[in-house]
Amino acid sequence: MSQDFPNCTVVDHPLVKHKLTLMRRVETSTASFRALLQEISQLLAYEAMRDLKLRDETIQTPLATMEAPVLDGKKLVLVAILRAGQGILDGMLQLVPSARIGHIGMYRDPETLMAVEYYYKVPGQLTDRDVIVCDPMLATGNSAIAALSRIKNSKPGSLRFVCLLACPEGLANLREHHPDVHVYTAAIDERLNEHGYILPGLGDAGDRLFGTK
């Protein structure tokens, strides 16, 4: 299905598929769900960061001097859409612990399904920085669209979106509003239900991550 969405890369590694199946199971505990999300997030990050810029630096190995590649440019910025995006961010930080961090608080109006912002705190200077926005579920896409719009006001060098699950409706909506933002996900599920939840999905990611339901 990913070929139908040129703005999306499905990271279909066997480990990702296996861990996602474990997360989908209704009997999976909060602790296991949290650990699995962090593990999958590292695998998603690996793909989302594949084209980060490099430069050569002269280093000394135990045996010789050599020119070796290191990340170039300003530090990466990871932005979590609260609250569930924190679970993906925690996993990514294990790969890039020096990244700058931002948070955008969003909740979905239960009547309109539109995103309502209640918190915004990101690094002050995003110009020329690579920014990755994290949220487990790309459902209606409204929260992602609102968050990306806010970040674009700061003119980042590049902007990507990482999620655990996406659906056709959310991908189409995001592409309509932000055709320049590429999405990285573990799977594209079948559809949305009448309440704006992904089917078959895995339930409410925030509730399962934090044990609040």
Backbone as a chain_set.jsonl record, in Angstrom:
{"seq": "MSQDFPNCTVVDHPLVKHKLTLMRRVETSTASFRALLQEISQLLAYEAMRDLKLRDETIQTPLATMEAPVLDGKKLVLVAILRAGQGILDGMLQLVPSARIGHIGMYRDPETLMAVEYYYKVPGQLTDRDVIVCDPMLATGNSAIAALSRIKNSKPGSLRFVCLLACPEGLANLREHHPDVHVYTAAIDERLNEHGYILPGLGDAGDRLFGTK", "coords": {"N": [[0.816, -1.219, 0.0], [2.1, 1.175, 0.479], [3.114, 2.239, -1.846], [1.061, 3.722, -2.839], [1.221, 6.058, -1.528], [3.31, 8.401, -1.919], [4.488, 10.102, -0.145], [5.292, 8.652, 2.029], [7.199, 6.312, 3.901], [7.24, 2.965, 4.627], [8.562, 1.185, 7.172], [9.396, -1.851, 6.943], [10.766, -3.891, 8.252], [11.487, -7.184, 9.503], [11.797, -7.32, 12.352], [10.496, -4.996, 13.169], [7.87, -5.539, 12.326], [7.273, -7.785, 13.919], [7.501, -6.776, 16.575], [5.547, -4.801, 16.485], [3.239, -6.35, 16.211], [3.18, -7.548, 18.751], [2.653, -5.257, 20.257], [0.102, -4.626, 19.403], [-1.565, -6.515, 20.566], [-4.207, -7.003, 22.808], [-3.761, -7.899, 25.366], [-1.207, -7.121, 26.047], [1.004, -5.747, 28.399], [1.301, -2.558, 30.142], [3.986, -1.926, 30.763], [5.379, -3.579, 28.945], [4.365, -2.604, 26.514], [5.36, -0.007, 26.539], [8.15, -0.48, 26.495], [8.4, -1.822, 24.05], [7.57, 0.155, 22.25], [9.659, 2.004, 22.477], [11.737, 0.445, 21.453], [10.9, -0.068, 18.774], [10.855, 2.561, 17.915], [13.537, 3.246, 17.746], [14.296, 1.74, 15.531], [12.683, 2.895, 13.554], [13.744, 5.461, 13.622], [16.312, 4.999, 12.662], [15.833, 4.65, 9.92], [14.566, 7.091, 9.275], [16.603, 8.887, 9.681], [18.428, 8.388, 7.76], [19.515, 9.972, 5.694], [20.939, 12.03, 6.887], [23.25, 14.74, 7.042], [26.793, 14.437, 6.535], [30.23, 14.998, 7.468], [33.787, 14.875, 6.92], [36.256, 14.086, 9.356], [39.409, 14.411, 10.86], [40.8, 11.765, 12.605], [42.372, 9.806, 15.214], [43.047, 6.466, 15.24], [43.748, 3.456, 17.177], [45.798, 2.511, 15.601], [46.337, 4.135, 13.357], [46.15, 7.323, 11.596], [43.195, 8.762, 10.261], [40.654, 9.849, 7.898], [37.433, 10.293, 8.914], [33.841, 9.849, 8.907], [31.533, 12.129, 10.423], [28.539, 13.413, 11.969], [27.23, 16.318, 10.428], [26.738, 19.857, 10.702], [24.152, 21.716, 12.542], [22.79, 20.562, 15.688], [20.464, 17.849, 15.681], [16.877, 18.138, 15.967], [14.343, 16.874, 17.948], [10.912, 16.558, 18.145], [8.204, 16.047, 20.184], [4.788, 15.268, 19.933], [2.617, 15.84, 22.399], [0.476, 13.658, 24.303], [1.51, 11.172, 23.818], [3.564, 11.102, 21.962], [5.909, 11.297, 23.356], [6.77, 8.735, 23.95], [7.902, 7.735, 21.564], [9.915, 9.635, 21.193], [11.59, 9.131, 23.415], [12.711, 6.676, 22.7], [14.142, 7.363, 20.352], [16.023, 9.113, 21.396], [17.9, 7.467, 22.51], [19.486, 6.789, 20.415], [20.408, 9.248, 19.46], [21.523, 10.979, 21.692], [22.335, 13.602, 22.092], [20.575, 15.287, 20.858], [18.478, 18.17, 20.401], [15.448, 19.042, 22.111], [11.913, 19.287, 21.68], [8.499, 20.105, 22.577], [5.083, 19.728, 21.795], [1.938, 20.374, 22.835], [-1.063, 18.835, 22.195], [-4.574, 18.275, 21.898], [-7.363, 16.303, 20.862], [-10.358, 17.572, 19.739], [-13.326, 16.131, 20.761], [-15.707, 16.353, 19.362], [-15.35, 17.723, 16.867], [-13.017, 16.553, 15.964], [-10.782, 18.011, 15.446], [-7.508, 19.432, 15.979], [-6.411, 20.861, 19.016], [-4.292, 23.174, 20.34], [-2.383, 23.298, 23.333], [0.063, 23.668, 24.44], [3.367, 24.751, 23.702], [6.66, 24.388, 23.144], [9.699, 24.679, 21.874], [13.133, 24.408, 20.693], [14.726, 27.587, 20.264], [16.029, 28.46, 17.88], [15.528, 27.181, 14.904], [16.357, 27.299, 12.333], [18.066, 25.918, 9.636], [18.29, 23.513, 10.952], [17.741, 19.977, 11.192], [14.598, 18.633, 11.693], [12.596, 16.372, 13.434], [9.397, 15.248, 13.859], [7.376, 13.595, 16.236], [4.822, 11.219, 16.774], [2.736, 8.646, 17.879], [0.383, 7.81, 16.424], [-0.917, 8.395, 13.248], [-3.741, 9.419, 12.524], [-6.525, 10.979, 11.882], [-4.871, 12.944, 11.063], [-4.924, 15.584, 11.75], [-3.709, 16.649, 14.1], [-0.981, 16.276, 13.544], [-0.729, 17.876, 11.247], [-1.289, 20.442, 12.289], [0.805, 20.705, 14.151], [3.099, 20.535, 12.493], [2.691, 22.787, 10.917], [3.042, 24.858, 12.784], [5.753, 24.503, 13.438], [6.943, 24.989, 10.983], [6.845, 27.744, 10.838], [9.158, 28.553, 12.018], [11.06, 28.036, 10.174], [12.66, 25.515, 9.625], [15.554, 23.529, 8.632], [15.053, 21.001, 7.523], [12.208, 18.809, 7.596], [10.533, 16.16, 9.082], [8.257, 13.428, 9.685], [7.54, 11.048, 12.111], [5.849, 8.105, 12.884], [4.1, 5.468, 14.605], [1.88, 4.034, 13.618], [-0.06, 4.532, 10.657], [-2.787, 5.671, 8.554], [-4.769, 5.491, 5.527], [-6.452, 7.795, 5.294], [-5.302, 9.702, 7.025], [-2.719, 9.981, 5.936], [-3.309, 11.009, 3.385], [-4.521, 13.428, 4.073], [-2.422, 14.756, 5.414], [-0.556, 14.923, 3.348], [-1.894, 16.636, 1.608], [-1.791, 19.076, 2.978], [0.888, 19.355, 3.735], [2.89, 18.668, 1.565], [5.605, 18.451, 1.324], [6.645, 17.146, 3.495], [7.97, 14.192, 4.652], [6.801, 10.99, 5.676], [7.496, 8.513, 8.078], [6.786, 5.263, 9.0], [5.631, 2.327, 10.829], [3.579, 0.801, 9.827], [0.786, 0.885, 7.542], [-2.442, 1.076, 8.287], [-5.848, -0.203, 7.873], [-8.171, 1.658, 7.895], [-9.999, 4.549, 9.206], [-12.216, 4.57, 12.048], [-15.613, 5.602, 12.972], [-15.123, 7.245, 15.088], [-12.691, 8.326, 14.71], [-10.484, 6.703, 15.174], [-7.766, 4.505, 14.397], [-8.18, 1.553, 12.512], [-7.129, -1.833, 12.021], [-5.538, -1.123, 14.199], [-4.253, -0.285, 17.504], [-5.545, 0.542, 19.699], [-5.867, 3.294, 22.063], [-2.971, 4.986, 21.979], [-1.701, 6.658, 23.867], [-3.053, 6.081, 26.294], [-2.374, 3.387, 26.58], [0.362, 3.535, 26.704], [0.88, 5.014, 29.032], [-0.683, 3.83, 30.921], [-3.258, 4.758, 31.622], [-5.832, 3.938, 31.312]], "CA": [[0.0, 0.0, 0.0], [2.915, 2.39, 0.597], [3.32, 2.833, -3.163], [-0.027, 4.664, -3.072], [1.494, 7.269, -0.748], [4.718, 8.744, -2.151], [5.005, 10.869, 0.988], [5.398, 7.758, 3.178], [8.053, 5.13, 3.883], [6.887, 1.951, 5.612], [9.753, 0.456, 7.605], [8.797, -3.178, 7.069], [11.755, -4.852, 8.738], [10.841, -8.241, 10.29], [11.756, -6.983, 13.773], [9.442, -3.999, 13.353], [6.582, -6.226, 12.198], [7.079, -8.638, 15.09], [7.276, -5.961, 17.769], [4.259, -4.144, 16.328], [2.207, -7.345, 16.534], [3.124, -7.647, 20.212], [2.017, -4.041, 20.773], [-1.324, -4.621, 19.051], [-2.311, -7.458, 21.387], [-4.923, -6.338, 23.892], [-3.258, -8.341, 26.667], [0.141, -6.607, 26.299], [1.017, -4.882, 29.576], [1.806, -1.191, 29.967], [5.444, -1.957, 30.757], [5.826, -4.159, 27.681], [3.996, -1.674, 25.452], [6.313, 1.11, 26.611], [9.461, -0.95, 26.046], [8.322, -2.122, 22.616], [7.513, 1.413, 21.509], [11.01, 2.554, 22.428], [12.545, -0.383, 20.55], [10.488, 0.214, 17.393], [11.221, 3.945, 17.612], [14.933, 3.264, 17.309], [14.343, 1.208, 14.164], [12.117, 3.929, 12.689], [14.708, 6.564, 13.57], [17.399, 4.572, 11.786], [15.437, 4.93, 8.537], [14.256, 8.514, 9.11], [17.841, 9.66, 9.735], [19.35, 7.791, 6.797], [20.186, 10.948, 4.827], [21.539, 13.147, 7.609], [24.499, 15.196, 6.416], [28.05, 14.041, 7.166], [31.491, 15.621, 7.046], [34.95, 14.099, 7.347], [37.046, 14.648, 10.442], [40.644, 13.66, 11.077], [40.85, 11.129, 13.921], [43.467, 8.864, 15.439], [42.673, 5.149, 15.75], [44.925, 2.881, 17.849], [46.835, 2.113, 14.661], [46.644, 5.073, 12.275], [45.321, 8.515, 11.411], [42.302, 8.584, 9.123], [39.518, 10.739, 7.727], [36.248, 9.503, 9.258], [32.626, 10.665, 8.839], [30.751, 12.493, 11.607], [27.384, 14.227, 11.612], [27.569, 17.693, 10.096], [25.703, 20.863, 10.9], [23.607, 21.921, 13.876], [22.22, 19.361, 16.298], [19.121, 17.414, 15.329], [15.806, 18.492, 16.902], [13.246, 15.922, 18.033], [9.738, 17.222, 18.715], [7.136, 15.104, 20.515], [3.424, 15.75, 20.117], [2.167, 15.269, 23.67], [1.434, 13.132, 25.249], [2.022, 9.865, 23.407], [4.791, 11.255, 21.192], [7.056, 11.146, 24.242], [7.252, 7.361, 23.874], [8.798, 7.63, 20.407], [11.064, 10.49, 21.447], [12.487, 8.447, 24.346], [13.463, 5.673, 21.955], [15.074, 8.023, 19.441], [17.108, 9.725, 22.167], [18.931, 6.478, 22.776], [20.385, 6.826, 19.258], [20.994, 10.593, 19.328], [21.302, 11.586, 23.012], [22.663, 15.031, 22.108], [19.568, 16.046, 20.106], [17.639, 19.152, 21.092], [14.109, 18.489, 22.321], [10.764, 20.186, 21.716], [7.209, 19.481, 22.893], [3.861, 20.424, 21.382], [0.767, 19.761, 23.455], [-2.269, 18.847, 21.364], [-5.624, 17.302, 22.169], [-8.328, 16.238, 19.771], [-11.729, 17.883, 20.121], [-14.096, 14.912, 20.498], [-16.819, 16.611, 18.446], [-14.893, 18.094, 15.527], [-11.798, 15.801, 15.699], [-9.714, 18.955, 15.112], [-6.47, 19.549, 16.999], [-6.39, 22.076, 19.835], [-2.968, 23.3, 20.961], [-2.377, 23.839, 24.684], [1.445, 23.871, 24.902], [4.34, 24.795, 22.611], [8.004, 24.747, 23.61], [10.72, 24.064, 21.031], [14.335, 25.234, 20.645], [14.449, 28.895, 19.671], [16.569, 28.636, 16.54], [15.394, 25.958, 14.113], [16.89, 27.525, 10.993], [19.126, 25.009, 9.206], [18.297, 22.27, 11.725], [16.859, 18.884, 10.804], [13.584, 18.463, 12.732], [11.75, 15.185, 13.31], [8.218, 15.318, 14.732], [7.009, 12.236, 16.628], [3.512, 10.935, 17.355], [2.508, 7.25, 17.502], [-0.723, 7.518, 15.52], [-1.346, 9.357, 12.236], [-5.133, 8.998, 12.309], [-7.098, 11.991, 11.002], [-3.767, 13.778, 10.587], [-5.107, 16.983, 12.122], [-2.698, 17.066, 15.078], [0.295, 16.363, 12.841], [-0.772, 19.043, 10.359], [-1.179, 21.65, 13.116], [2.15, 20.774, 14.721], [4.044, 20.842, 11.418], [2.479, 24.187, 10.522], [3.682, 25.694, 13.793], [7.205, 24.389, 13.325], [7.375, 25.624, 9.739], [7.009, 29.179, 11.065], [10.548, 28.777, 12.435], [11.891, 27.768, 8.995], [13.691, 24.493, 9.826], [16.26, 23.093, 7.439], [14.266, 19.896, 6.983], [11.117, 18.456, 8.498], [10.032, 14.806, 8.847], [7.272, 12.974, 10.666], [7.683, 9.629, 12.436], [4.726, 7.573, 13.654], [4.042, 4.016, 14.701], [0.834, 3.591, 12.695], [-0.734, 5.53, 9.828], [-3.925, 5.149, 7.794], [-4.877, 6.227, 4.26], [-7.067, 9.109, 5.464], [-4.336, 10.612, 7.625], [-1.638, 10.244, 4.988], [-3.826, 11.883, 2.33], [-4.739, 14.744, 4.665], [-1.132, 15.378, 5.658], [0.066, 15.258, 2.063], [-2.577, 17.803, 1.049], [-1.373, 20.288, 3.677], [2.352, 19.426, 3.825], [3.413, 17.703, 0.595], [7.062, 18.384, 1.43], [7.032, 16.423, 4.712], [7.932, 12.743, 4.46], [6.343, 10.235, 6.835], [8.091, 7.198, 8.315], [5.861, 4.544, 9.864], [5.799, 0.879, 10.863], [2.508, 0.15, 9.066], [-0.397, 1.638, 7.127], [-3.599, 0.235, 8.595], [-6.946, -0.234, 6.904], [-9.023, 2.844, 7.806], [-10.48, 5.146, 10.451], [-13.621, 4.326, 12.385], [-16.414, 6.825, 13.073], [-14.605, 8.066, 16.184], [-11.372, 8.826, 14.345], [-9.429, 5.79, 15.606], [-7.258, 3.643, 13.343], [-8.536, 0.136, 12.543], [-7.371, -2.463, 13.32], [-4.872, -0.295, 15.183], [-3.8, -0.867, 18.765], [-6.204, 1.284, 20.764], [-5.341, 4.628, 22.345], [-1.541, 4.81, 22.275], [-1.364, 7.347, 25.105], [-3.561, 5.313, 27.434], [-1.617, 2.142, 26.717], [1.736, 3.88, 27.065], [0.964, 5.552, 30.387], [-1.537, 3.064, 31.823], [-4.295, 5.65, 32.128], [-7.16, 3.42, 31.024]], "C": [[0.85, 1.27, 0.0], [3.174, 3.036, -0.75], [2.212, 3.817, -3.524], [0.206, 6.006, -2.382], [2.968, 7.628, -0.89], [5.329, 9.57, -1.032], [5.293, 9.991, 2.194], [6.362, 6.607, 2.905], [7.609, 4.199, 4.994], [8.149, 1.15, 5.929], [9.307, -0.968, 7.931], [9.82, -4.248, 7.434], [11.054, -5.93, 9.579], [10.77, -7.94, 11.779], [10.669, -5.96, 14.066], [8.076, -4.677, 13.31], [6.275, -7.067, 13.44], [6.738, -7.819, 16.325], [5.935, -5.225, 17.685], [3.114, -5.106, 16.634], [2.063, -7.501, 18.039], [2.418, -6.432, 20.82], [0.516, -4.026, 20.501], [-2.148, -5.488, 20.0], [-2.928, -6.761, 22.592], [-4.358, -6.715, 25.252], [-1.852, -7.826, 26.984], [0.114, -5.586, 27.429], [1.545, -3.491, 29.237], [3.326, -1.179, 29.874], [5.985, -2.509, 29.444], [5.539, -3.23, 26.512], [5.014, -0.529, 25.382], [7.683, 0.7, 26.082], [9.472, -1.221, 24.548], [8.282, -0.859, 21.774], [8.898, 2.037, 21.4], [11.891, 1.765, 21.461], [12.194, -0.103, 19.089], [10.922, 1.619, 16.991], [12.67, 4.044, 17.157], [15.063, 2.761, 15.874], [13.75, 2.192, 13.161], [13.096, 5.088, 12.518], [15.862, 6.238, 12.633], [17.078, 4.911, 10.333], [15.204, 6.424, 8.316], [15.51, 9.375, 9.064], [18.859, 9.195, 8.697], [20.126, 8.824, 5.995], [20.684, 12.174, 5.582], [22.908, 13.466, 7.013], [25.708, 14.77, 7.249], [29.188, 14.923, 6.679], [32.629, 14.748, 7.554], [35.738, 14.85, 8.411], [38.281, 13.774, 10.615], [40.654, 13.107, 12.497], [42.057, 10.203, 13.998], [42.878, 7.563, 15.969], [43.88, 4.593, 16.525], [46.086, 2.566, 16.909], [47.226, 3.178, 13.644], [45.763, 6.313, 12.366], [44.449, 8.289, 10.18], [41.281, 9.713, 9.066], [38.249, 9.917, 7.939], [35.01, 10.392, 9.289], [31.993, 10.897, 10.215], [29.577, 13.341, 11.143], [27.789, 15.681, 11.44], [26.405, 18.618, 10.433], [25.227, 20.933, 12.345], [22.942, 20.648, 14.379], [20.783, 19.122, 15.82], [18.127, 17.867, 16.393], [14.702, 17.445, 16.811], [12.094, 16.59, 18.757], [8.646, 16.185, 18.936], [5.808, 15.836, 20.587], [2.889, 15.05, 21.363], [0.747, 14.747, 23.539], [2.149, 11.895, 24.735], [3.306, 9.961, 22.597], [6.043, 11.106, 22.034], [7.634, 9.74, 24.181], [8.193, 7.139, 22.704], [10.066, 8.44, 20.646], [12.064, 9.799, 22.366], [13.324, 7.388, 23.638], [14.512, 6.298, 21.052], [16.266, 8.618, 20.183], [18.211, 8.731, 22.508], [19.922, 6.393, 21.619], [21.111, 8.157, 19.149], [20.786, 11.355, 20.643], [21.604, 13.077, 23.075], [21.633, 15.889, 21.387], [18.885, 17.077, 20.994], [16.205, 18.625, 21.114], [13.052, 19.59, 22.301], [9.507, 19.401, 22.056], [6.076, 20.371, 22.391], [2.686, 19.679, 21.988], [-0.46, 19.937, 22.583], [-3.301, 17.896, 21.957], [-6.667, 17.407, 21.06], [-9.723, 16.533, 20.293], [-12.618, 16.691, 19.773], [-15.25, 15.109, 19.528], [-16.344, 16.84, 17.013], [-13.714, 17.259, 15.037], [-10.641, 16.703, 15.26], [-8.743, 19.075, 16.283], [-6.562, 20.893, 17.704], [-5.047, 22.123, 20.551], [-3.095, 23.896, 22.36], [-0.968, 24.096, 25.209], [2.367, 23.86, 23.695], [5.678, 25.266, 23.158], [9.018, 23.972, 22.784], [11.964, 24.948, 21.077], [14.116, 26.493, 19.827], [14.899, 29.052, 18.231], [16.508, 27.315, 15.776], [15.968, 26.1, 12.705], [18.089, 26.619, 10.748], [19.209, 23.727, 10.029], [17.355, 21.246, 11.08], [15.91, 18.616, 11.962], [12.753, 17.223, 12.42], [10.637, 15.291, 14.337], [7.711, 13.902, 14.972], [5.601, 12.192, 17.216], [3.143, 9.509, 16.944], [1.466, 7.026, 16.416], [-0.965, 8.679, 14.55], [-2.74, 8.922, 11.809], [-5.822, 9.979, 11.355], [-6.002, 12.831, 10.36], [-3.84, 15.202, 11.068], [-4.068, 17.475, 13.124], [-1.34, 17.229, 14.408], [0.35, 17.605, 11.954], [-0.59, 20.328, 11.15], [0.226, 21.8, 13.68], [3.183, 21.15, 13.661], [3.909, 22.284, 10.951], [3.161, 25.136, 11.489], [5.194, 25.684, 13.636], [7.713, 25.065, 12.065], [7.546, 27.134, 9.89], [8.434, 29.535, 11.466], [11.551, 28.415, 11.348], [13.013, 26.747, 9.252], [14.352, 24.102, 8.521], [15.558, 21.945, 6.742], [13.263, 19.47, 8.048], [10.583, 17.086, 8.098], [9.069, 14.43, 9.962], [7.419, 11.48, 10.854], [6.501, 9.201, 13.293], [4.796, 6.053, 13.662], [3.065, 3.443, 13.686], [0.286, 4.781, 11.919], [-1.945, 4.87, 9.182], [-4.063, 5.991, 6.529], [-5.439, 7.63, 4.426], [-6.073, 10.125, 6.017], [-3.209, 10.976, 6.68], [-2.088, 11.198, 3.888], [-4.012, 13.305, 2.856], [-3.413, 15.466, 4.885], [-0.46, 15.787, 4.345], [-0.581, 16.493, 1.435], [-2.065, 19.095, 1.673], [0.144, 20.469, 3.711], [2.978, 18.42, 2.858], [4.924, 17.524, 0.663], [7.545, 17.587, 2.631], [6.879, 14.921, 4.478], [7.593, 12.058, 5.773], [7.067, 8.894, 6.888], [7.227, 6.476, 9.332], [6.151, 3.046, 9.819], [4.738, 0.167, 10.035], [1.451, 1.169, 8.663], [-1.59, 0.72, 7.322], [-4.758, 0.523, 7.648], [-7.688, 1.089, 6.765], [-9.256, 3.435, 9.191], [-11.895, 4.665, 10.745], [-14.336, 5.656, 12.576], [-15.955, 7.743, 14.189], [-13.194, 8.588, 15.907], [-10.228, 7.979, 14.855], [-9.051, 4.866, 14.46], [-7.703, 2.203, 13.586], [-7.618, -0.655, 11.618], [-6.637, -1.801, 14.474], [-4.36, -1.035, 16.394], [-4.441, -0.159, 19.956], [-5.637, 2.68, 20.9], [-3.89, 4.51, 22.795], [-1.148, 5.481, 23.587], [-1.826, 6.582, 26.335], [-2.743, 4.038, 27.65], [-0.17, 2.403, 27.136], [1.868, 4.265, 28.532], [0.054, 4.833, 31.387], [-2.668, 3.861, 32.417], [-5.706, 5.177, 31.807], [-7.168, 1.916, 31.153]], "O": [[0.384, 2.326, -0.428], [3.427, 4.239, -0.82], [2.389, 4.652, -4.411], [-0.52, 6.971, -2.62], [3.789, 7.209, -0.075], [6.549, 9.726, -0.968], [5.518, 10.513, 3.285], [6.35, 6.008, 1.83], [7.597, 4.58, 6.164], [8.728, 0.515, 5.048], [8.893, -1.256, 9.054], [9.734, -5.384, 6.966], [10.11, -5.612, 10.303], [9.772, -8.273, 12.418], [9.996, -6.044, 15.093], [7.224, -4.42, 14.161], [5.152, -7.058, 13.944], [5.789, -8.136, 17.042], [5.263, -5.046, 18.7], [2.124, -4.713, 17.251], [0.946, -7.579, 18.55], [1.669, -6.568, 21.788], [-0.253, -3.473, 21.287], [-3.328, -5.207, 20.212], [-2.252, -6.021, 23.307], [-4.462, -5.935, 26.199], [-1.348, -8.069, 28.08], [-0.704, -4.666, 27.419], [2.153, -3.277, 28.188], [3.894, -0.506, 29.014], [6.941, -1.967, 28.889], [6.372, -3.082, 25.617], [5.462, -0.142, 24.303], [8.305, 1.436, 25.316], [10.437, -0.891, 23.858], [8.89, -0.802, 20.706], [9.269, 2.543, 20.34], [12.697, 2.347, 20.734], [13.085, 0.078, 18.26], [11.315, 1.841, 15.846], [12.992, 4.843, 16.277], [15.85, 3.296, 15.093], [14.25, 2.315, 12.043], [13.257, 5.626, 11.422], [16.333, 7.104, 11.897], [17.938, 5.398, 9.599], [15.602, 6.966, 7.284], [15.501, 10.461, 8.484], [20.028, 9.576, 8.76], [21.282, 8.584, 5.645], [20.836, 13.243, 4.992], [23.623, 12.58, 6.544], [25.664, 14.742, 8.479], [29.111, 15.519, 5.605], [32.46, 13.977, 8.499], [35.869, 16.073, 8.372], [38.205, 12.549, 10.528], [40.536, 13.853, 13.468], [42.674, 9.865, 12.987], [42.27, 7.555, 17.04], [44.94, 5.22, 16.521], [47.219, 2.377, 17.353], [48.337, 3.137, 13.115], [44.778, 6.351, 13.103], [44.89, 7.707, 9.188], [41.068, 10.434, 10.041], [38.015, 8.947, 7.218], [35.103, 11.564, 9.656], [31.927, 9.994, 11.05], [29.611, 13.919, 10.057], [28.591, 16.21, 12.211], [25.245, 18.207, 10.445], [25.798, 20.314, 13.243], [22.576, 19.77, 13.596], [20.012, 20.054, 15.593], [18.471, 17.972, 17.57], [14.19, 17.165, 15.727], [12.267, 17.126, 19.852], [8.211, 15.521, 17.995], [5.701, 16.889, 21.216], [2.727, 13.83, 21.384], [-0.072, 15.284, 22.793], [3.265, 11.597, 25.162], [4.069, 8.997, 22.545], [7.118, 10.822, 21.507], [8.841, 9.556, 24.339], [9.185, 6.423, 22.84], [11.166, 7.982, 20.337], [13.268, 9.871, 22.124], [14.506, 7.222, 23.937], [15.645, 5.821, 20.99], [17.383, 8.627, 19.667], [19.345, 9.133, 22.767], [21.064, 5.976, 21.809], [22.287, 8.2, 18.79], [19.967, 12.273, 20.704], [21.176, 13.752, 24.012], [21.799, 17.107, 21.311], [18.737, 16.871, 22.199], [15.802, 17.856, 20.241], [13.263, 20.681, 22.832], [9.446, 18.188, 21.853], [6.105, 21.593, 22.54], [2.463, 18.504, 21.697], [-0.85, 21.061, 22.268], [-2.946, 16.831, 22.463], [-6.827, 18.446, 20.418], [-10.221, 15.839, 21.179], [-12.665, 16.279, 18.614], [-15.726, 14.144, 18.93], [-16.859, 16.238, 16.07], [-13.424, 17.244, 13.841], [-9.631, 16.211, 14.757], [-9.113, 18.848, 17.435], [-6.764, 21.93, 17.071], [-4.707, 21.201, 21.292], [-3.816, 24.873, 22.563], [-0.801, 24.669, 26.285], [2.184, 23.065, 22.773], [5.812, 26.413, 23.586], [9.185, 22.765, 22.962], [11.872, 26.115, 21.457], [13.41, 26.475, 18.819], [14.222, 29.708, 17.44], [17.343, 26.435, 15.983], [16.052, 25.118, 11.969], [19.014, 26.565, 11.559], [20.121, 22.927, 9.818], [16.324, 21.597, 10.507], [16.354, 18.395, 13.089], [12.27, 17.043, 11.302], [10.892, 15.41, 15.536], [7.622, 13.101, 14.041], [5.238, 13.022, 18.049], [3.228, 9.184, 15.76], [1.638, 6.147, 15.571], [-1.191, 9.811, 14.977], [-2.903, 8.158, 10.858], [-5.713, 9.825, 10.138], [-6.171, 13.362, 9.262], [-2.913, 15.975, 10.827], [-3.591, 18.604, 13.01], [-0.628, 18.199, 14.666], [1.364, 18.302, 11.918], [0.169, 21.207, 10.743], [0.779, 22.899, 13.687], [4.046, 21.992, 13.907], [4.906, 22.929, 10.626], [3.788, 26.109, 11.071], [5.84, 26.73, 13.694], [8.794, 25.653, 12.07], [8.315, 27.742, 9.146], [8.873, 30.67, 11.283], [12.76, 28.48, 11.572], [14.19, 27.08, 9.111], [13.798, 24.309, 7.441], [15.476, 21.913, 5.515], [13.444, 19.732, 9.238], [10.224, 16.86, 6.943], [9.067, 15.032, 11.035], [7.422, 10.724, 9.883], [6.183, 9.84, 14.297], [5.466, 5.441, 12.83], [3.38, 2.485, 12.98], [0.179, 5.889, 12.445], [-2.108, 3.652, 9.255], [-3.525, 7.096, 6.466], [-4.966, 8.564, 3.779], [-6.003, 11.261, 5.546], [-2.787, 12.13, 6.62], [-1.34, 12.095, 3.498], [-3.697, 14.273, 2.164], [-3.292, 16.653, 4.579], [0.131, 16.862, 4.249], [0.1, 17.301, 0.804], [-1.919, 20.102, 0.98], [0.636, 21.597, 3.717], [3.541, 17.417, 3.297], [5.464, 16.559, 0.122], [8.748, 17.37, 2.773], [5.795, 14.441, 4.148], [8.034, 12.48, 6.842], [7.23, 8.224, 5.868], [6.959, 7.008, 10.409], [6.819, 2.554, 8.909], [4.964, -0.956, 9.583], [1.245, 2.176, 9.34], [-1.741, -0.282, 6.623], [-4.666, 1.365, 6.755], [-7.83, 1.602, 5.655], [-8.786, 2.912, 10.202], [-12.674, 4.387, 9.833], [-13.746, 6.717, 12.371], [-16.357, 8.906, 14.234], [-12.579, 9.217, 16.768], [-9.104, 8.47, 14.964], [-9.897, 4.486, 13.651], [-7.62, 1.693, 14.703], [-7.343, -0.19, 10.511], [-7.073, -1.909, 15.62], [-4.07, -2.23, 16.344], [-3.946, -0.245, 21.08], [-5.004, 3.196, 19.979], [-3.615, 3.989, 23.876], [-0.347, 4.932, 24.343], [-1.081, 6.448, 27.305], [-2.458, 3.666, 28.788], [0.442, 1.593, 27.833], [2.835, 3.895, 29.198], [0.023, 5.188, 32.565], [-3.014, 3.677, 33.584], [-6.671, 5.916, 32.002], [-8.204, 1.284, 30.949]]}, "num_chains": 1, "name": "protein.A"}
